[in-house]
Amino acid sequence: GAWEEKTAPGAVPPAAATAILRAADGMLWLGTEGGLYRSDAEGTEPVWKKVTGLRAQPVRAIAEGPDGTLWVAFPTGLGHGDGARWEVTTTSEGLAGNDVRVLMVADSGELWVGTATGLSRQSGRGWDSYTAEDGLPGGPGAVQHVERRLDGVVEDSIRTGHDAADGRFDGRPVGGQ
């Protein structure tokens, strides 16, 4: 197929795109440097509408939980909601840092959140957070990447810091304690 340029009002949000997600219900979510947008994408021409009730900040990542909860990474916290009502989680609620960089939802439904200062995991028990003080490799900088790998054993791989050190979380506290 050929690329087609969209310039009509509403066809493209007025800021650079940073993340995109098609939710289980078919809704398209677009993170931009200027905030979060959504489109029901029913027609062939998506019309983007700015999401209200959330911080108008750069969106770094978007993820959907198994229950349909949307998670949105911002430089000042982690937004979550159902598309109509939103809340923001920060270090006050247990995140490793407020500067949220990456998101990953595991098959188990646990949410992994990479921040500029560490890694957090949200499960039914609340937040478990790990930083350099807990032995998280890479020191200060950022968790830049979180992924799920299957090599006979399920483990979570993280990329941290400016030196791109790789780390691993295998269900035990970071550092193998």
C-alpha positions, 0 to 999 in steps of 0.5 A: 500500500501507499502512505497517505498524508492526513492534514484535515483538522482532527486527523492528526493531533497537534503534537509529535506522537510518542506511543500508540495502543489499540485497546481490547475494545478497539479504541485507539490511544495515542500518546503525544508530547502534548498529552493523550488522545483517543479515537474510536476508529470506527471509520476509515478516518480516525478523528483524534480527541484530546483526553481530559482529566489527565495531565497535559504532559508528554506521554512516554508509554501506554499499556492496557491491563487485563481488566481494561485499565489503561496505564499512561507513563508521564514525566511526573507520575503514572496515570491510570483509569478507564478512559473517563475517570483517571487517577495518578500514582507517584512515589507517595503510593510506592512507585520507585520514581515519578519520572515514568519511562516504560510500562509492561503488563506481564501475562500474570496481569502484573504491571511493571513500571520503569522509572528514572530511578528504579523499577516497580511491580504492581500486583494484588499486594500493591507496589514492590519497588527496586532501586540501585540501593536494592542492587538494581544494575545500572545505577542512576539513569533510568530503566529504559526497557522492560520485556518478558522473555521465555527461555524455558523459564519466564523472567523479566529483563530490564535495561538500565542506565546510560551504560545499557547494563542488563538486569534480570528479575526472577521473582526474588528481590533484586540482587538475589537475596 
